[in-house]
Amino acid sequence: MAGVRRGLVVLVILAAIFVVAGCGSVAGNSIDDSQIISALHLKKASTGYEMDGDPFCRVDQLLNDVDEVNSATKQKGIDFVIAAPHGVAGVLAHPPFAPRCKRDATDALKKLARQSNGSD
């Protein structure tokens, strides 16, 4: 009976190690603010950022990884998420947000995600 308990304890410890290792790799996939700012041509404004200085293309928050994108998606309010594929990065946009800006942001985030995957 003691051997079974030890085996179970070892199994639980190994499972915990794999979970922690998995979480560490997700955290390593964070995209820097500077990369998002550059990709979307964001300029600092009085409230957040604006794409190319356009007040109808306002971004309130930069989302650097899957966890931040998922969390922002669940928030209530008028702001909405524009994200790269698989949610690896994104922005929290504020309406009114011009359709052209949404297309440009989506394209830029897709490109940024591809570049980020290629550099790993």
N, C-alpha and C positions, 0 to 999 in steps of 0.2 A: 504494500500500500504506500509506503514511503517513497518507493521508486516512481510510482505513478505520479505522486504529488510533485516530486522534483522534476519529472519530465514535463508536467503541466506548467510549472513555474518557468522552466527554461523556454517553453513554447511561448508563453505570454511575454517574456522578456524579449525574445527574438521578434515577435510581432510588433512590440512597441518600438524596437530599433528600426524596423522597416517603415513604420508609420512616420517616425521622426525624420528618417532619411528622405522619404517621399515628400514631406512638407518642405524640407530644405531645398529640394530641387525646384518646387513651385516658386518659392521666394526668390530663387536665383533668376527667374524669368521676368523680372521687373524691368520696365522700360523707363529710363530717366526722364524727368520733366523737360530737360533741355532738348532731348530728342523729339518729344511730342511738340514742343514749342517750335522747333525748327521745321519739322515736317508739315505742320499746319500753318506756318507763317503767322504765328500768334504774336500779338503785341500787347504789352501790359496796359490795362485800362483802369479807370477808377474802380470798377467792379469786375474783377477777373481779367479775362483776356478778350481780344477781338481778332478775328482772322483778317489779316491785311488792313487792320484799323477800321473795319466796317462795324458800326454799332449794331447792325442787324445780323451779325455773325458772332454773337457773344458766347463765350465759354466761361462758366463759373468755376469749374474744377477739372484738373487733370487726373486721369485714372491710369495708374502705372502698371497694374497687373490684373489677373483674373478675379482675385478677391475684391479689389476696389470696384471693378466693373460690375460684378454681381451685386455688391452692396448698394451701389448707386442705382442699379436697375430696380431694386426693391423699395427705394425711397419714394415717399408720397410727395406730391408737389407738381409744379408746372414744368420744371426742368426735365430734360430727357437725355438719355445716353446715346451717344454715337460711338460705336466700338469697332475695333479690328476683328477679323475672323477669330473665332474661339475666345473672344473677350480678352486677348492678351494685353490690350491697352485701349484707352478711349478718352472721351471727354464728356462732361456734363454740360449740355448746351442749354441756353436760355431763350425761350421764345420772345418775340418773333425771331425765327432763325430762317434766313433766306434759303430756299431750296437749292440754289447753286452752291451755297456754303456747305450744306449737308452733303451734297454729292462730292465736293472737293475734300471735305473732312474724311468721308468714308474712303475715298480713293487713297488719300495720304496715309490713313491708318493701315489700310491693307498693305501698302508699299512698305511702311515702317515695320509691320509684323513680318513681312518676307525678309527684310534686311536683318531683323533681329534673329530670325531663325537661321539665316545663312551664316551669321557670325558665331553661332554656338559651336 
